[in-house]
Amino acid sequence: MHLLTVIGARPQIIKAAAVSRAISNGFSDSVKEHILHTGQHYDTNMSQVFFDELAIPHPEFNLAVGSGLHGEQTAKMIVGIEEVLMSRKFDGIVLYGDTNSTLAGAIAASKLHVPIFHIEAGLRSYNRAMPEEVNRIVCDQLSTLLFAPTQTAVDNLREEGFFGNHRSLHRKVINCGDVMYDNSIYFANVAAERCDIMERLGLQKEGYILATVHRDSNTDNPQRLEQILQALVDIAHKDSIPIILPLHPRTRNKLTERHRLLIDSEPLIQVKKPFSFLEMTLMEQNSLLVMTDSGGVQKEAFFFGRPCIILRPETEWVEIVNHEAGIIADADYQRIVDAYASLAHRHVIFPPLFGDGHAAEKIIQNILSWKY
């Protein structure tokens, strides 16, 4: 079986590592994976280092589309993916998450009647203003096998009629668990052995807060970004706790002079370049808590038993909030400060909501057993 894996952003590279590892370790005789990088996001610190560090096969195809307006970027990717799909016989296309690369892969494959296997199917924020929400809904509708990471994701698809009797559709929903949980288990010990980021930054376990901000709803709105940064500054100052802020290139480019002066006013705010995957893994594991607008980082915090303040008005990972392991604070200064006060010293329980650490193997097994 020949599978085309489409990736285009850093989180997809990380997720793909789990499936590539499963193929290599247990299915190399029956599955040949071909990786296509759309180039949706490309920066050495944000992409290349992840291929090297996670031992992922380097892309066989690279579209190098770069940044651009959503329509322009997606159109270029559709053209490129279509050309690759037509260049040889593929038994299916593997798509991750909810980026423009996901959307482009789903559209190109559906037009050519190539089976679509969507990993992280069924996630919903119920906010259509998010481009990611539109992307994931469209991809789910076009998919053949929908690999849901949680029971909540399965329930979302059930509510949308995916378990109904669609005579013209031949598709299946599988609750396989989360491939990122696979990765967290696998790489936790690797990170501890290989990384000295804690020593280099002079940090102690549970002696700092890890914060990330990259979503355009925060970075493109100076007032929202200022609310977040002001909350970080005041929390760091009040509790004399370092806050480590690895800045996504997008966020760094959006900082105004006012933002920079605000950050510089508090020496406990440590602005860093993006961490590698292993560095980020270690930083998440050892933090007191995590503040983020990233869906992936929310989950990783949960995997490592760290409370999370969610810097968005909603989350796809409602399980985290329902189990009181996370609080939605949006970009609201007072809500962020209050959430920190609530979570910093609370005893939180982290039940196994995201599978058993073997999601990638279940995905490949289901693909191989699927009757076309």
C-alpha positions, 0 to 999 in steps of 0.5 A: 500500500502506498500512502501520501502524507501531507504536512505543512506546519510544525504541529503536523510534522510532529503528529506525522512522526508517530505514524511514520514511526509506527509504519517503520516499526511494524508495518514497513512490509505492507505500507510505503509512506510518501511525504509531501510538505506543502511549505505552508509554514517553513522556517529552519527553526520551525520545520527542518529541525523537527524532521532531524530531531524526530527522525521523520523521513524527509519529504519526497515532495516539497511544494514550497508555497510559502505564506499568502492569503488563505485563498491564494495559498490553498489554491497553490497547494491544491494544484501541487497536491493534485499533480503529485496524486496524478503522478502515480498510484496512491492508495490513500492520502493521510491528512492531519488536523485543520490547516490550509494544507489539510483543506487542500489535500482533502479537496485535491484527493476528493476530486481524484477519488483518492481515499482520505484518512483524516487524523484528528477528525471530529474536533470542533470549536463551534467558531466559524470565524476560525479558519481552522474550524472551516478546514476541519469541517470540510475535511471531515465531510470528504474523508473516508476514514475519520480518526477521532482522538477522543470520545468527544470528537466521536460524539461531535461527528455523531451529532453531525450525522456521520453515523447515519445511513448515507447510501452514497458515502462509504466512510467510518469513524474510529476512536483511535486515541491521540497520536500526540499522546503517543509522541509524548510518551515516546519522547519524554525520556528522550528529551530528558536524556538529550536536552539541557534546556533547563540547565541553560536557562537556570530553571528548577522543576515547577519553578516557572511558567511556560507561555506561548502565543501565536494565533492570529486572533491574538497576534493581529489584535494589538489590544488583545496581545497587550492584555495577555502580555500585561497579565504575564508581566504582572503575574511574574512580578507579583509571584516572583516567578519566571515566565518563559515565552518562546516567541513564534516568528509571527508573534515576534513580527507583530510586537509593537514598540509598546509591547516590547517596552512592556515585556522589557519592564519585567526581567522575569519575562524571558523571551526566547526563540522557538524551542525544538520539539524535545526542548518544548517537551521538557519545558512542558513537563517541568513547568508549574503551569502552561499558558497558551493559545495553541490547541496542541500545547493545551493537550501536551500540558494535560499529558504531562499533568500540568494545568493550562490557562487557555488564551482563547475564547473557546477550545476544541479540547473541552475535556481539559476544561471539563476536568478542571485541568484548564481554564478558558481565559481568552485575551482578558487580563483579569480572567488570565490573572484569576485563572492563574490564582485558581490553578497555580496551587490547585490539586488537579486530576489528569485521567487518561482521556486521550487513548493508550499511547498506541493510536498510530498503530491503530490508525495503520491497522484500520487503514490496512483492513479498510474495504474499498 
